[in-house]
Amino acid sequence: MKLALIGVGQAGGKVVDEFLAYDARTGADIVRGAIAVNTAKADLQGMDHLSTDRRILIGQSRVKGHGVGADNELGAEVAEEDIGEILGALDSVPIHETDAFLVVAGLGGGTGSGGAPVIAKNLKWIYTEPVYGLGILPGSDEGGIYTLNAARSLKTFVDEVDNLMLFDNDAWRSSGESVEEGFDAINEELVQRFGVLFSAGEVAEGSDVAESVVDSSEIINTLKGGGISSLGYADVAVDEPERKSLLSRLRGESDDGIDSTEATNRITSLVRKATLGRLTLPCEVNGTERALLVVAGPPAYLNRKGIEHGRKWLEEQTGSMEVRGGDYPRRGEGIVAALVLLGGVTNVPRVKELQQVAIEAQQNIGEITGESEDKFSKLMDSDGELESLF
C-alpha cells in the first residue's frame, strides 16, 4: 500500500520520521510522500530523515513557534487557520500513485490531538482516497490533562477518518528506560508492525511473488466501515535456506530441509501469539467486525496449510465472516512473522478507562478553576475601601 504520511505534533512527526527510516532500511517503498506539521519549531528540528522543506511550522502568528502548551483547542484552531499551507505542502505528492493518506499523531498533547482531526477532515473533503488515522494514546501516568486531551481527540478523530488505528503507550513501556529511550523503542515497535502491514503486496522487480497476495484492496476492505482497529504481531527466527537458481525454480524443485508439518505448526502458533499477545491496542478479540492475517518470511516457510489453519482459527476467535489472509514472501531477515489486523473492535476496556479518567479530570479542573476564582476574589477584596485606577 502506497501512503502519503502526515505527522502532526511531536509524536506524529517522530513516527513519520521512523517510517522513512524503515522504508530506506527495508526497501519497502511504501511512502509516496511525507510531511510533518507542528507549532513548535524545536520539535521540527528533532528529525533525522524528513527533509527540512517537508517540515511545516504553523501558528506562527499565534504562538511564535513555541507550541500550544497542551491546549488542543488552540491546536485545532491553528490547524484550521493554516490548513491552506498544510494542504499546499501535499501538492508535490503523486496522488495518482497513492492508495491512502495516513495522519499520525500523539493524542495527549496539544498540536497533534487538536490538529490531526482538522487535517483529516479537510483531506476527506478534497480527496477520494481513504484517510486513515494512527493515534498514540498517552500513558496513564502522564497526567489528567493529557488523558482529557486524548479522550476528546479520540472522540473527534474517529469521526473524521475512514478508520482509526490506535497504539497504547501503556501496553508498551518498559521499566528502567529513560523517557527518550522508551519512546524511541516504542516508535520502532510501532513502525515495524505497521510497516509489515503496509508493505505486504508491494512486489519489487525480481522478488518472490506471494501465492495469496495481500494487496492494498485487502487492507482497505478490512478497514472499511470506520471505527477503531488494533494490530497484533509475532515472529520467530528461522534458518533461511539459500535461494534456488532460476533453473531449479523452473523445474519446480522445492527448498530442502523444511518440514511441512513443523512449518504448519509454526505458523498457527504465531497467529495465536499475535492475536492473543500484546496488541497495539489491548482489546477483546471476540466481536471484531473484520480481520486480516499476513504471514511474512522466506517463501520456503510460508506453508499454505498453516496460513489457512491460522485464518480459520482467527475466524473462530473473532466470530467474523470477513477474515482475509495471505502471505508476504520476504527474504534476508531470517524470521517468519504473523501479523493480525483487527478492524472495527468494540470491546476495548482501555478506551472506557480513558474516558472515565478524562471525565473525572474535567470535573476536577472545573472545580479547581471555580475555587481559584473565589480565592482570588477574596484575596483582592478590600471591603470597598480601595478603588481601582480605572
C-alpha beads as a LAMMPS data file, in Angstrom:
LAMMPS data file: protein, C-alpha beads

390 atoms
389 bonds

1 atom types
1 bond types

-500.0 500.0 xlo xhi
-500.0 500.0 ylo yhi
-500.0 500.0 zlo zhi

Masses

1 110.0

Atoms # bond

1 1 1 0.000 0.000 0.000
2 1 1 1.416 3.357 -1.069
3 1 1 0.936 6.059 1.555
4 1 1 1.054 9.808 1.954
5 1 1 2.103 10.394 5.570
6 1 1 1.196 13.444 7.654
7 1 1 2.784 13.580 11.104
8 1 1 1.100 16.099 13.406
9 1 1 2.774 17.239 16.616
10 1 1 5.980 15.913 18.136
11 1 1 4.954 12.254 18.420
12 1 1 3.399 12.204 14.950
13 1 1 6.495 13.737 13.384
14 1 1 8.818 11.231 15.042
15 1 1 6.717 8.284 13.863
16 1 1 6.706 9.595 10.287
17 1 1 10.483 10.019 10.528
18 1 1 10.745 6.386 11.672
19 1 1 8.559 5.270 8.743
20 1 1 11.038 6.918 6.376
21 1 1 13.905 5.101 8.107
22 1 1 12.018 1.795 7.791
23 1 1 11.359 2.443 4.098
24 1 1 15.039 3.144 3.439
25 1 1 16.236 0.175 5.507
26 1 1 13.894 -2.441 4.032
27 1 1 13.372 -1.082 0.528
28 1 1 9.617 -1.436 1.095
29 1 1 8.885 1.743 -0.903
30 1 1 5.538 2.368 0.788
31 1 1 5.975 6.121 1.363
32 1 1 4.921 8.232 -1.615
33 1 1 5.218 11.487 0.287
34 1 1 5.555 12.732 3.857
35 1 1 5.253 15.961 5.816
36 1 1 5.481 16.889 9.492
37 1 1 3.269 19.627 10.936
38 1 1 3.976 21.331 14.249
39 1 1 3.526 24.557 16.188
40 1 1 6.893 24.146 17.960
41 1 1 9.985 24.929 15.909
42 1 1 12.254 22.878 18.189
43 1 1 10.204 19.712 17.632
44 1 1 10.542 20.018 13.859
45 1 1 14.316 20.166 14.209
46 1 1 14.462 16.830 16.037
47 1 1 14.037 14.613 12.958
48 1 1 16.714 12.749 11.021
49 1 1 15.141 11.516 7.785
50 1 1 12.497 14.036 6.717
51 1 1 13.910 16.844 4.586
52 1 1 13.603 20.334 6.046
53 1 1 11.325 21.576 3.255
54 1 1 8.735 18.957 4.309
55 1 1 8.544 20.304 7.876
56 1 1 5.649 22.737 8.228
57 1 1 5.594 25.236 11.101
58 1 1 2.065 26.525 11.698
59 1 1 0.545 29.059 14.069
60 1 1 3.490 31.431 13.956
61 1 1 1.254 34.481 14.354
62 1 1 -0.379 32.927 17.436
63 1 1 2.341 31.031 19.315
64 1 1 5.583 32.294 17.714
65 1 1 6.977 28.794 17.160
66 1 1 6.773 27.810 20.843
67 1 1 3.931 25.266 20.667
68 1 1 0.401 25.393 22.048
69 1 1 1.222 24.167 25.554
70 1 1 -1.004 21.048 25.559
71 1 1 -4.025 23.199 24.618
72 1 1 -5.665 21.058 21.941
73 1 1 -8.468 23.543 21.320
74 1 1 -5.800 26.055 20.322
75 1 1 -4.082 23.310 18.312
76 1 1 -7.296 22.732 16.357
77 1 1 -7.793 26.465 15.764
78 1 1 -4.244 26.942 14.490
79 1 1 -4.514 23.938 12.144
80 1 1 -7.785 25.280 10.727
81 1 1 -6.302 28.743 10.218
82 1 1 -3.227 27.385 8.400
83 1 1 -4.891 24.467 6.592
84 1 1 -4.071 26.007 3.213
85 1 1 -0.350 25.861 3.957
86 1 1 -0.630 22.257 5.162
87 1 1 -2.559 21.062 2.112
88 1 1 -0.261 23.036 -0.174
89 1 1 2.693 21.031 1.136
90 1 1 0.975 17.896 -0.208
91 1 1 0.739 19.250 -3.761
92 1 1 4.018 17.561 -4.694
93 1 1 2.793 14.124 -3.556
94 1 1 1.883 11.933 -6.578
95 1 1 -1.717 11.251 -5.553
96 1 1 -2.257 9.031 -8.623
97 1 1 0.320 6.647 -7.090
98 1 1 -1.074 6.906 -3.554
99 1 1 -3.528 4.383 -2.097
100 1 1 -4.313 6.224 1.141
101 1 1 -3.425 9.069 3.495
102 1 1 -2.207 8.268 6.999
103 1 1 -2.477 11.042 9.602
104 1 1 -0.263 10.224 12.601
105 1 1 -0.483 11.970 15.971
106 1 1 0.014 11.553 19.671
107 1 1 -3.395 12.196 21.224
108 1 1 -2.228 13.535 24.580
109 1 1 -0.543 16.783 23.559
110 1 1 -1.920 19.948 22.009
111 1 1 -0.858 20.195 18.368
112 1 1 -1.346 16.534 17.451
113 1 1 -4.571 15.870 19.321
114 1 1 -6.127 19.125 18.146
115 1 1 -4.677 19.400 14.653
116 1 1 -4.920 15.799 13.400
117 1 1 -8.753 15.660 13.251
118 1 1 -8.817 19.023 11.449
119 1 1 -6.318 17.862 8.822
120 1 1 -8.125 14.538 8.343
121 1 1 -11.459 16.326 7.862
122 1 1 -10.025 18.551 5.136
123 1 1 -8.254 15.671 3.378
124 1 1 -11.520 13.724 3.179
125 1 1 -13.282 16.771 1.770
126 1 1 -10.741 17.159 -1.055
127 1 1 -9.556 13.638 -1.936
128 1 1 -11.336 10.384 -2.784
129 1 1 -8.546 8.192 -1.369
130 1 1 -9.127 6.721 2.113
131 1 1 -7.891 8.798 5.033
132 1 1 -6.707 6.737 7.996
133 1 1 -5.584 7.860 11.410
134 1 1 -2.832 6.408 13.572
135 1 1 -3.309 7.693 17.101
136 1 1 -0.955 7.163 20.042
137 1 1 -2.586 7.107 23.471
138 1 1 -0.675 8.667 26.389
139 1 1 0.413 6.610 29.376
140 1 1 -1.958 6.606 32.337
141 1 1 0.769 8.201 34.477
142 1 1 1.287 11.203 32.184
143 1 1 -1.337 13.321 33.941
144 1 1 -5.016 14.202 33.814
145 1 1 -4.747 16.955 31.196
146 1 1 -3.130 14.568 28.694
147 1 1 -5.774 11.925 29.339
148 1 1 -8.508 14.529 28.866
149 1 1 -6.881 15.688 25.626
150 1 1 -6.681 12.101 24.370
151 1 1 -10.309 11.303 25.184
152 1 1 -11.621 14.435 23.455
153 1 1 -9.321 13.992 20.460
154 1 1 -10.230 10.309 20.108
155 1 1 -13.935 11.141 20.092
156 1 1 -13.347 13.690 17.306
157 1 1 -10.608 11.942 15.302
158 1 1 -12.504 8.661 14.870
159 1 1 -15.379 10.533 13.192
160 1 1 -13.085 12.302 10.716
161 1 1 -11.148 9.298 9.349
162 1 1 -12.110 6.147 7.477
163 1 1 -10.540 4.132 10.289
164 1 1 -8.511 4.975 13.381
165 1 1 -5.695 2.596 14.303
166 1 1 -4.565 3.024 17.897
167 1 1 -1.306 2.382 19.719
168 1 1 -1.410 2.400 23.519
169 1 1 1.798 3.596 25.174
170 1 1 0.737 1.963 28.453
171 1 1 0.946 -1.506 26.911
172 1 1 4.450 -0.979 25.543
173 1 1 6.541 0.959 28.033
174 1 1 9.314 -0.925 29.822
175 1 1 10.667 -0.208 33.286
176 1 1 14.228 1.037 33.639
177 1 1 14.216 3.025 30.397
178 1 1 14.680 6.763 30.138
179 1 1 11.766 8.672 28.606
180 1 1 13.670 9.195 25.337
181 1 1 14.805 5.561 25.140
182 1 1 11.281 4.384 25.894
183 1 1 9.643 6.462 23.181
184 1 1 12.339 5.567 20.623
185 1 1 11.791 1.857 21.305
186 1 1 8.009 2.271 21.111
187 1 1 8.267 4.089 17.778
188 1 1 10.423 1.295 16.354
189 1 1 7.935 -1.352 17.504
190 1 1 5.023 0.641 16.110
191 1 1 6.595 1.179 12.691
192 1 1 7.837 -2.423 12.476
193 1 1 4.265 -3.667 12.787
194 1 1 2.556 -1.159 10.554
195 1 1 5.457 -1.297 8.100
196 1 1 4.933 -5.029 7.544
197 1 1 1.196 -4.451 7.114
198 1 1 1.516 -1.701 4.525
199 1 1 4.420 -3.266 2.609
200 1 1 2.651 -6.618 2.121
201 1 1 1.782 -6.999 -1.547
202 1 1 4.320 -4.407 -2.717
203 1 1 6.407 -6.571 -5.050
204 1 1 9.725 -5.248 -6.314
205 1 1 11.119 -6.402 -9.634
206 1 1 12.865 -9.769 -9.294
207 1 1 11.408 -10.529 -5.854
208 1 1 9.241 -13.501 -4.899
209 1 1 5.519 -13.323 -5.608
210 1 1 3.026 -14.408 -2.955
211 1 1 0.747 -17.387 -3.552
212 1 1 -2.109 -15.441 -1.991
213 1 1 -1.334 -11.756 -2.446
214 1 1 -2.369 -9.267 0.242
215 1 1 -2.632 -6.020 -1.685
216 1 1 -3.951 -2.580 -0.776
217 1 1 -7.556 -3.561 -1.543
218 1 1 -7.426 -6.252 1.174
219 1 1 -6.265 -3.677 3.726
220 1 1 -8.859 -1.136 2.580
221 1 1 -11.666 -3.709 2.847
222 1 1 -10.541 -4.728 6.337
223 1 1 -10.543 -1.100 7.488
224 1 1 -13.800 -0.126 5.779
225 1 1 -16.772 0.881 7.878
226 1 1 -14.820 3.143 10.209
227 1 1 -14.291 2.610 13.907
228 1 1 -11.150 1.619 15.788
229 1 1 -8.572 -1.011 14.852
230 1 1 -5.737 -2.824 16.588
231 1 1 -2.740 -4.756 15.310
232 1 1 -1.041 -7.886 16.620
233 1 1 2.385 -9.200 15.653
234 1 1 4.615 -12.163 16.492
235 1 1 7.772 -13.522 14.897
236 1 1 10.348 -16.262 15.300
237 1 1 13.871 -16.672 13.932
238 1 1 14.486 -19.373 11.308
239 1 1 17.447 -20.615 9.290
240 1 1 16.881 -19.095 5.902
241 1 1 17.709 -21.510 3.050
242 1 1 19.689 -20.332 0.056
243 1 1 17.617 -19.171 -2.849
244 1 1 17.377 -21.760 -5.620
245 1 1 18.693 -20.963 -9.061
246 1 1 16.272 -19.889 -11.768
247 1 1 16.598 -23.297 -13.461
248 1 1 15.772 -25.111 -10.206
249 1 1 12.712 -22.943 -9.667
250 1 1 11.529 -23.558 -13.233
251 1 1 11.860 -27.289 -12.615
252 1 1 9.684 -26.914 -9.535
253 1 1 12.359 -28.038 -7.095
254 1 1 11.459 -27.071 -3.521
255 1 1 13.761 -25.751 -0.833
256 1 1 15.401 -28.589 1.103
257 1 1 15.245 -29.234 4.811
258 1 1 11.867 -27.627 5.563
259 1 1 9.493 -29.959 7.375
260 1 1 5.948 -29.105 6.234
261 1 1 4.298 -30.203 9.496
262 1 1 6.709 -28.098 11.523
263 1 1 6.137 -25.144 9.185
264 1 1 2.361 -25.502 9.603
265 1 1 2.590 -25.658 13.390
266 1 1 4.965 -22.700 13.474
267 1 1 2.513 -20.508 11.564
268 1 1 -0.548 -21.493 13.602
269 1 1 1.394 -20.845 16.809
270 1 1 2.492 -17.412 15.578
271 1 1 -1.071 -16.495 14.599
272 1 1 -2.291 -17.352 18.109
273 1 1 0.538 -15.400 19.718
274 1 1 -0.072 -12.354 17.507
275 1 1 -3.802 -12.378 18.263
276 1 1 -3.775 -13.169 21.970
277 1 1 -0.495 -11.458 22.862
278 1 1 0.427 -7.796 23.017
279 1 1 -1.777 -5.847 20.609
280 1 1 -1.124 -2.221 19.690
281 1 1 -4.415 -1.555 21.491
282 1 1 -5.387 -4.207 24.061
283 1 1 -8.922 -5.386 23.322
284 1 1 -11.231 -8.384 23.352
285 1 1 -10.889 -10.205 20.027
286 1 1 -14.409 -11.619 20.039
287 1 1 -16.792 -9.275 18.259
288 1 1 -14.211 -7.891 15.831
289 1 1 -16.020 -6.874 12.646
290 1 1 -13.260 -7.736 10.156
291 1 1 -9.742 -9.161 10.300
292 1 1 -6.701 -9.632 8.085
293 1 1 -3.894 -12.166 8.522
294 1 1 -0.499 -11.665 6.876
295 1 1 2.253 -14.272 7.242
296 1 1 5.662 -12.966 6.180
297 1 1 9.032 -14.639 5.808
298 1 1 11.226 -16.712 3.495
299 1 1 8.994 -18.384 0.859
300 1 1 10.012 -21.916 1.897
301 1 1 8.456 -21.363 5.338
302 1 1 5.164 -19.880 4.115
303 1 1 3.184 -23.077 4.362
304 1 1 -0.187 -22.688 2.677
305 1 1 -1.914 -25.142 5.016
306 1 1 -0.582 -23.292 8.058
307 1 1 -1.867 -19.962 6.763
308 1 1 -5.308 -21.417 6.063
309 1 1 -5.456 -23.066 9.503
310 1 1 -4.465 -19.753 11.074
311 1 1 -7.118 -17.880 9.112
312 1 1 -9.850 -20.327 10.154
313 1 1 -8.762 -20.150 13.797
314 1 1 -8.886 -16.349 13.608
315 1 1 -12.370 -16.584 12.122
316 1 1 -13.494 -18.684 15.092
317 1 1 -11.926 -16.336 17.646
318 1 1 -13.364 -13.139 16.184
319 1 1 -16.748 -14.532 15.188
320 1 1 -16.362 -12.633 11.914
321 1 1 -17.054 -13.996 8.454
322 1 1 -14.797 -11.308 6.955
323 1 1 -11.357 -12.695 7.732
324 1 1 -8.882 -12.293 4.894
325 1 1 -5.446 -13.845 4.732
326 1 1 -2.353 -14.209 2.612
327 1 1 1.411 -14.472 2.524
328 1 1 4.202 -11.957 2.097
329 1 1 7.470 -13.506 0.824
330 1 1 10.342 -11.635 2.443
331 1 1 13.952 -12.753 2.325
332 1 1 17.048 -11.599 4.140
333 1 1 15.733 -11.090 7.687
334 1 1 15.713 -14.714 8.852
335 1 1 12.305 -14.527 10.538
336 1 1 8.785 -15.790 9.994
337 1 1 6.173 -13.321 11.238
338 1 1 2.408 -13.317 11.648
339 1 1 0.545 -10.034 11.604
340 1 1 -3.132 -9.747 12.536
341 1 1 -5.162 -6.622 11.800
342 1 1 -8.389 -6.432 13.809
343 1 1 -10.742 -3.965 12.143
344 1 1 -13.712 -2.472 13.955
345 1 1 -13.008 -3.630 17.518
346 1 1 -15.694 -2.651 20.019
347 1 1 -14.777 -4.278 23.340
348 1 1 -11.863 -2.061 24.406
349 1 1 -11.535 -1.596 28.199
350 1 1 -8.645 0.860 27.737
351 1 1 -10.872 3.321 25.869
352 1 1 -13.582 3.157 28.552
353 1 1 -10.933 3.654 31.239
354 1 1 -9.518 6.626 29.326
355 1 1 -12.962 8.196 29.069
356 1 1 -13.697 7.735 32.777
357 1 1 -10.384 9.262 33.872
358 1 1 -10.947 12.133 31.428
359 1 1 -14.430 12.833 32.814
360 1 1 -13.026 12.937 36.353
361 1 1 -10.171 15.198 35.226
362 1 1 -12.618 17.550 33.519
363 1 1 -14.736 17.761 36.670
364 1 1 -11.666 18.343 38.847
365 1 1 -10.382 21.085 36.551
366 1 1 -13.780 22.801 36.700
367 1 1 -13.877 22.613 40.495
368 1 1 -10.295 23.845 40.885
369 1 1 -10.924 26.740 38.491
370 1 1 -14.037 27.758 40.417
371 1 1 -12.239 27.569 43.767
372 1 1 -9.294 29.576 42.428
373 1 1 -11.581 32.334 41.198
374 1 1 -13.296 32.502 44.596
375 1 1 -9.982 32.587 46.465
376 1 1 -8.583 35.290 44.204
377 1 1 -11.736 37.347 44.576
378 1 1 -11.443 37.144 48.374
379 1 1 -7.734 37.964 48.209
380 1 1 -8.352 41.188 46.294
381 1 1 -11.471 42.211 48.229
382 1 1 -10.770 45.402 50.229
383 1 1 -14.318 45.754 51.597
384 1 1 -14.860 48.706 49.279
385 1 1 -12.163 50.847 50.887
386 1 1 -9.905 50.896 47.792
387 1 1 -10.737 51.908 44.247
388 1 1 -9.052 50.761 41.035
389 1 1 -7.164 53.325 38.958
390 1 1 -9.523 52.838 36.007

Bonds

1 1 1 2
2 1 2 3
3 1 3 4
4 1 4 5
5 1 5 6
6 1 6 7
7 1 7 8
8 1 8 9
9 1 9 10
10 1 10 11
11 1 11 12
12 1 12 13
13 1 13 14
14 1 14 15
15 1 15 16
16 1 16 17
17 1 17 18
18 1 18 19
19 1 19 20
20 1 20 21
21 1 21 22
22 1 22 23
23 1 23 24
24 1 24 25
25 1 25 26
26 1 26 27
27 1 27 28
28 1 28 29
29 1 29 30
30 1 30 31
31 1 31 32
32 1 32 33
33 1 33 34
34 1 34 35
35 1 35 36
36 1 36 37
37 1 37 38
38 1 38 39
39 1 39 40
40 1 40 41
41 1 41 42
42 1 42 43
43 1 43 44
44 1 44 45
45 1 45 46
46 1 46 47
47 1 47 48
48 1 48 49
49 1 49 50
50 1 50 51
51 1 51 52
52 1 52 53
53 1 53 54
54 1 54 55
55 1 55 56
56 1 56 57
57 1 57 58
58 1 58 59
59 1 59 60
60 1 60 61
61 1 61 62
62 1 62 63
63 1 63 64
64 1 64 65
65 1 65 66
66 1 66 67
67 1 67 68
68 1 68 69
69 1 69 70
70 1 70 71
71 1 71 72
72 1 72 73
73 1 73 74
74 1 74 75
75 1 75 76
76 1 76 77
77 1 77 78
78 1 78 79
79 1 79 80
80 1 80 81
81 1 81 82
82 1 82 83
83 1 83 84
84 1 84 85
85 1 85 86
86 1 86 87
87 1 87 88
88 1 88 89
89 1 89 90
90 1 90 91
91 1 91 92
92 1 92 93
93 1 93 94
94 1 94 95
95 1 95 96
96 1 96 97
97 1 97 98
98 1 98 99
99 1 99 100
100 1 100 101
101 1 101 102
102 1 102 103
103 1 103 104
104 1 104 105
105 1 105 106
106 1 106 107
107 1 107 108
108 1 108 109
109 1 109 110
110 1 110 111
111 1 111 112
112 1 112 113
113 1 113 114
114 1 114 115
115 1 115 116
116 1 116 117
117 1 117 118
118 1 118 119
119 1 119 120
120 1 120 121
121 1 121 122
122 1 122 123
123 1 123 124
124 1 124 125
125 1 125 126
126 1 126 127
127 1 127 128
128 1 128 129
129 1 129 130
130 1 130 131
131 1 131 132
132 1 132 133
133 1 133 134
134 1 134 135
135 1 135 136
136 1 136 137
137 1 137 138
138 1 138 139
139 1 139 140
140 1 140 141
141 1 141 142
142 1 142 143
143 1 143 144
144 1 144 145
145 1 145 146
146 1 146 147
147 1 147 148
148 1 148 149
149 1 149 150
150 1 150 151
151 1 151 152
152 1 152 153
153 1 153 154
154 1 154 155
155 1 155 156
156 1 156 157
157 1 157 158
158 1 158 159
159 1 159 160
160 1 160 161
161 1 161 162
162 1 162 163
163 1 163 164
164 1 164 165
165 1 165 166
166 1 166 167
167 1 167 168
168 1 168 169
169 1 169 170
170 1 170 171
171 1 171 172
172 1 172 173
173 1 173 174
174 1 174 175
175 1 175 176
176 1 176 177
177 1 177 178
178 1 178 179
179 1 179 180
180 1 180 181
181 1 181 182
182 1 182 183
183 1 183 184
184 1 184 185
185 1 185 186
186 1 186 187
187 1 187 188
188 1 188 189
189 1 189 190
190 1 190 191
191 1 191 192
192 1 192 193
193 1 193 194
194 1 194 195
195 1 195 196
196 1 196 197
197 1 197 198
198 1 198 199
199 1 199 200
200 1 200 201
201 1 201 202
202 1 202 203
203 1 203 204
204 1 204 205
205 1 205 206
206 1 206 207
207 1 207 208
208 1 208 209
209 1 209 210
210 1 210 211
211 1 211 212
212 1 212 213
213 1 213 214
214 1 214 215
215 1 215 216
216 1 216 217
217 1 217 218
218 1 218 219
219 1 219 220
220 1 220 221
221 1 221 222
222 1 222 223
223 1 223 224
224 1 224 225
225 1 225 226
226 1 226 227
227 1 227 228
228 1 228 229
229 1 229 230
230 1 230 231
231 1 231 232
232 1 232 233
233 1 233 234
234 1 234 235
235 1 235 236
236 1 236 237
237 1 237 238
238 1 238 239
239 1 239 240
240 1 240 241
241 1 241 242
242 1 242 243
243 1 243 244
244 1 244 245
245 1 245 246
246 1 246 247
247 1 247 248
248 1 248 249
249 1 249 250
250 1 250 251
251 1 251 252
252 1 252 253
253 1 253 254
254 1 254 255
255 1 255 256
256 1 256 257
257 1 257 258
258 1 258 259
259 1 259 260
260 1 260 261
261 1 261 262
262 1 262 263
263 1 263 264
264 1 264 265
265 1 265 266
266 1 266 267
267 1 267 268
268 1 268 269
269 1 269 270
270 1 270 271
271 1 271 272
272 1 272 273
273 1 273 274
274 1 274 275
275 1 275 276
276 1 276 277
277 1 277 278
278 1 278 279
279 1 279 280
280 1 280 281
281 1 281 282
282 1 282 283
283 1 283 284
284 1 284 285
285 1 285 286
286 1 286 287
287 1 287 288
288 1 288 289
289 1 289 290
290 1 290 291
291 1 291 292
292 1 292 293
293 1 293 294
294 1 294 295
295 1 295 296
296 1 296 297
297 1 297 298
298 1 298 299
299 1 299 300
300 1 300 301
301 1 301 302
302 1 302 303
303 1 303 304
304 1 304 305
305 1 305 306
306 1 306 307
307 1 307 308
308 1 308 309
309 1 309 310
310 1 310 311
311 1 311 312
312 1 312 313
313 1 313 314
314 1 314 315
315 1 315 316
316 1 316 317
317 1 317 318
318 1 318 319
319 1 319 320
320 1 320 321
321 1 321 322
322 1 322 323
323 1 323 324
324 1 324 325
325 1 325 326
326 1 326 327
327 1 327 328
328 1 328 329
329 1 329 330
330 1 330 331
331 1 331 332
332 1 332 333
333 1 333 334
334 1 334 335
335 1 335 336
336 1 336 337
337 1 337 338
338 1 338 339
339 1 339 340
340 1 340 341
341 1 341 342
342 1 342 343
343 1 343 344
344 1 344 345
345 1 345 346
346 1 346 347
347 1 347 348
348 1 348 349
349 1 349 350
350 1 350 351
351 1 351 352
352 1 352 353
353 1 353 354
354 1 354 355
355 1 355 356
356 1 356 357
357 1 357 358
358 1 358 359
359 1 359 360
360 1 360 361
361 1 361 362
362 1 362 363
363 1 363 364
364 1 364 365
365 1 365 366
366 1 366 367
367 1 367 368
368 1 368 369
369 1 369 370
370 1 370 371
371 1 371 372
372 1 372 373
373 1 373 374
374 1 374 375
375 1 375 376
376 1 376 377
377 1 377 378
378 1 378 379
379 1 379 380
380 1 380 381
381 1 381 382
382 1 382 383
383 1 383 384
384 1 384 385
385 1 385 386
386 1 386 387
387 1 387 388
388 1 388 389
389 1 389 390
